[in-house]
Amino acid sequence: KFSVLFFFIYEFIRLKQGCAALSDLSFIFSCRNGKIEMGIIAKSLQKEAGCWLPSFHFDKSQKEILASHGHIIPAIARELRIVQNIHEDIAACIDDVGVDVLAGIIWDHLLKYQLDNSDSDIFLVYLTKLKHESLLNDLASKLPRYYIHIDSVKLQVDGKPFSCAYWHRRLVEFTKFQVSVDKKHPVDTKKNTASCYPLQVFVGFDPVRMGSLALFIYSRKSGRLIRHYDDARNMLGLSHSGSDYCQGMTVIVDDYYGMLPLTPSKQDIAFSEESGGEAHEHNFFSWIGAVSKFFWNFHVDQISPDGVDRKTLLTNAIVAHKPNVTAMSELPSSSMNFSLLQKNFAPLRDIDLSHFENVDWLVKKK
């Protein structure tokens, strides 16, 4: 019970800090068990005497409000005016947005969704008085690169839908591998399946970037980016001189089942925090290195079987894709509707990609 309580306190602190960093006025709404709750995080409410983060619940239940039928928004507005009567500073925060505007947001983005998903708990954060004018554009452009598994959620930025299918549109020769990583025993010892877990590794070439091998490690079901290397060749035990393993080669590791140990902040990997962490770390990066080496050698051998000018030929072949990839990458997701986004760009874990089967991996002791 204590750990669960700590988790919720910790996540609330992160939410508060995030809202405060992005805007001077934020509203948080939730709909749970038929009860509508509301919280306010506002710069104007913070005084020298102390921090104030007021929260309330509507007098009327969700069911009672929805029973208003054609008068739902006025019914929500009445609840907001009741909240305003609690304190003049709270009234001022709601007036900054407007009672009717806020009522419309609650209906459109909270209660309307509940009509088709009555058993779901819904959480809504509404940021206003943004501190950075470019925030919305930055969010729409960067979020798809930082999360790879949230396309089952209907995402909107500034009222426009978008997809997290960033790598789908960015990489050529996009290929999927699945390997089995042992968490406790070195890879060069007898395999113990009881301590192994499946790990998905995606590899491709980025004709827009055209640099050294870049490694992106994503973790958990949301697929959040937790570590990134601009040049991971040395980390993976690969040759890191010259143009070997370059040509915009990009490796994406998907720890979907959450087997990587993370720091308390969930921002990085912490192999030292688990028993057998040294073996786990060695095996993890050894497998990624093996997949990367196999993928690169396969393509240079395909393009130049005799080994002549193979890196130059591979570079030219990848660069030839740049115009199409650039056009696809710059096509805003907001120009498509949500159903079209889901149809054309399935979540990375479900996408049908080229893959290799029955690879005879050879373990070499150094």
Secondary structure by P-SEA (a helix, b strand, c coil): caaaaaaaaaaaaaaaaaaaacccbbbbbbbcccbbbbbbbcccccccccccbbbbbbcccaaaaaacccaaaaaaaaaaaaaaaccaaaaaaaaaccaaaaaaaaaacccccccccccbbbbbbbbccccccaaaaaaaaccccccccccccccccccbbbbccccccccccbbbbbbbbbcccccccccccccbbbbbbbbbbcccccccbbbbbbbccccccccccccccccccccccccccccbbbbbbbcccccccccccccccccccccaaaaaaaaaaaaaaaaaaaaaaaaaaaacccccaaaaaaaaaaaaaaaaaaaaaacccccccaaaaaaacccccccccccccccbbbbbcc
